[in-house]
């Protein structure tokens, strides 16, 4: 994306690389948050930083004057402008750039935690408050959301080229299922769907699978995991790392459960991604089946079936106590 330029104040906004531009990011953020606002240093930097998309505002001498970031959780954060540059359009330019980047990624909405004193600034861009105010690092904050209008088709990034079709591979052991699910999640670009009876722990609670789903969700591509759970009451009665992940990354996970008797009796389980890959087990009670990294015809059949069922399902209200 091209940088945002405002020549009247002689500064620009451009993408920042977390590692290459770390010192510049640190200069702005620690000056504003740690020194001015007395935010503890250990709260200013978090594990999300290396995974975020960052932007920097620079003056005519290439010195950093403002920052902002997009997190994998579809949040705008760490908006900061050096004191001498406030009121000169730097914050506006940073926020516009972050919103535009989110739209390019295909996100339906973005959220942020606004300092209450800055709510009017975000409201100018259409952000709306949601929920109660709360304390963060000793400063009163308000969660705010902005719905994003989709880009017209002519401006959307082209779909990745499809590779050659593969041949289905059979399996009959849970270890093979785990590895196939992991590979399909790793290969997914923006869409990953799962049809499961009870989000079976033998597969979806395994560390390798949870990590693969996590990396997909935080990749910055605006990916969504949609999971159909036939029997959510079984899942909620025990700790499940995939549900814990869905709680932390709620903007990337959607869970529904069937209501139609035919859907509730559906015996098979499967997974499919948007790169023509799939895994299918005829009986959810067994670990034999087939999978393929790229077989468009079978992948399309499963995605179409999933979409039909998804549209007549209800949200998994059973998971509300988990924050999902």
Secondary structure, 3 states (H helix, E strand, C coil): CCCEEECCCCEEEEEECCCCCHHHHHHHHHHHHHHHCCCCHHHHCCCCHHHCEEEEEEECCCCEEEEEEECCCCEEEEEEECHHHCCCCHHHHHHHHHHHHHHHCCCCEEEEEEEHHHHHHHHCCCCEECCCCEEECCEEEEEEEEECCCCCHHHCCCCCCCCCCCCCEEECCHHHHHHHHHHHHHHCCCEEEEEECCCCHHHHCCHHHHHHHHHHHCCCCCCEEEEEECCHHHHHCCCCHHHHHHHHCHHHEEEEECCCHHHHCCCCEEEEECCCCEEEECCCCCCCEEEECCCHHHHHHHHHHHHHHHHCCEECHHHHHHCC
